[in-house]
C-alpha cells in the first residue's frame, strides 16, 4: 500500500501576503505541515506542489519531491482537486509507480497534530471510503443564523417549515476545516466532486480547526500554539 502526501502551496495570497512561508513560531508556515507529515510516519513519499521559486528553495531538502505547478493551476480560481491530481500524476511519473492513497494536508491548518493524520487514515481504510474529508462542528447554522441577500432582502440559506428559535434546536451542521483530505487513487483521477455516497468524515475539535486566511487567523493560531509550549 503506497501512500502519497501532497502539500499544495502556491505563491502569494490575497488575504495574507505570502502566508505559506510567513514565519509562525520562528519557522515558515509550510514547515509545520511538513513536520507533521513526517512525524505521522504514514507516508511513503511527501511532496510539495508549488509555482513559487522561494518555496522550492525552502522545502527542496525537506521533502521527497517538489512538483512545479503549471500556471493554469496556480490562478485564484484553480480548484484544489485538479491541483492534487496533477501532483499525483507527476509523482507517479517520477517514481514510476502507483500510489494507492493520496492524503492532502493543507498548509494553512497547522493546528492539526500527527494523531489526526494517523486516525483519519485508519478511519478511511476501516470504512473503505472512496475519499474522506476532515470536518468540525459549525458555529453558524444555515437553518438558524446564516443568510443570503436576494433582491435586497435577507433570507435564511436553508429553510424548513418549522421555525427554530435557538441554534441548539436546529439540525446539526458541520464545516470543512481544510485540514485533511484523503482519496483512493481511482476516485481522485475520475472525479472533481469531493462528495459522494462513500465519502467519509473525520471530526476534529474546534481548537485544531482554524484555517489561516487572514492576519487575524494567523494571530489566533500563533496564540494557541504558544499556549501549548
Secondary structure, DSSP 8 states (H G I E B T S, - for coil): --EEEEEE--S--SSSTTGGGSEETTEEHHHHHHHHHHHHT--SEEEEEES-HHHHHHHTTTSSEEEE--GGGSSTT--HHHHHHHHHHHHHHHHTS--SEEEEE-TT-TT--HHHHHHHHHHHHHTT-SEEEEEEE-SS-TTTT-EEEETTEEEESS--SS--SSGGGS---EEEEEEEEEEEHHHHHH-S-S-STTEEEEE--GGG-----SHHHHHHHHHHHHHH-
